[in-house]
Amino acid sequence: MSELRHRRDAQWNNDSNEWQGVASDEETAGVGKGAVEWHNTTGAVRYTYVQAPGPRGGWMTETAQLHDGAYFGSRYHLRLYEGGKGNGTWTAIQAHHEYFDWFRLRHTVGSLEKAQYHLDGQYYGKWYVDGVSRQRYANGGIIDSNGWVSVVDLRPKAEMGPVPGALIAVLLLGSINLRDSMEDTIRDLASRLTRETVQRGIAFSVSLFGLPLFVRSASIAVETTVPSVPIKAIAGVGYLVLGLGLPLAAVSLPNGRQSTDWFAVAILALGLGFLFDYRSIGVNVLPIAVVLHRLAVLGVVGVLAVGGSYQETDGRWNTLVQAGLVMWIAVLVWPLFDAF
């Protein structure tokens, strides 16, 4: 959390709905060497409770939402809540770092502390800031939130001009570290594939590995280069490509009845695809429920691959493929009900 009391370098303009920077040409708002660019964005409506002096208090709806990053990648997301009057105006901000989850069709929050440091870093050493400190609010215990609120004291309003302040409140879920633990025997696995299936094995591996990365990169490219395309339309197309492409590849490409090999190839290729997808957007922490869901996805795709390897001789969808498709529908529906 942070409380900003008078700010001159940037302010929220209610008339134009833009975050306007008026810093000098030599000064760029950012953390370290990377420039920070806040843009208007969309997201689910959330509320915050404000306790006024005395027994009075109430719920507030958000004034605006800003983000730094890509909607379909990873980003720092801020929800702003304006309040106060006259010299006592302030803006409460809920800040978190999140990434877009294609199976949930919405964002999954990975860190609160990371967003807190990201926003705090824009005020350290700035001429318009009197000091940056933290106060204990004892509201931690959710993900990496420790219950300390960042307080940014800005120069008096008489010197700075009329500007709202800010309060960063951070809340989140439990998480686990995602480690690079997928060291596999690719060479040994390839040697076990017969000459008849090696080409299909390569195509299958590339398809499963590339689909998560393709959907992510393509959606980000459309989002950033063609802003007129609705976010929901991009999400819908990406979801269909991923939801139909993975089982289609698993059923159509394997053959030769080498069920153990195809199961291993499916888990290895798609697992690495998920891993590199998260790494490409800088996500190193996942909620436990998300990890369990991705393991279920790997298992179902592996089952479909085993069933698909028998298709050539059976000439029709066998029982294993049918069961795999039912399980696939289940793993798609699971996160849509906000199970995590």
Secondary structure, 3 states (H helix, E strand, C coil): CCEECCCCCEEEECCCCEEEECCCCCCCCEECCEECCCEECCCCCCEEEEECCCCCEEEEECCEEEEEECCCCEEEEEEEEEECCHHHCEEEEEEEEEEEECCCCEEEEEECHHHHHHHHCCCCCCCCEEEEEEEECCCCCCCCCCCEEEEEEECCHHHHCCCCCCEEECCCCCCEECCCCCCCCHHHHHHHCCCCCHHHHHHHHHHHHHHHHHHHHHHHHHHHHCCCCCHHHHHHHHHHHHHHHHHHHHHHCCCCCCHHHHHHHHHHHHHHHHHHHHHHCCCCEECHHHHHHHHHHHHHHHHHHHHHCCHHHHCCCCHHHHHHHHHHHHHHHHHHCCCC
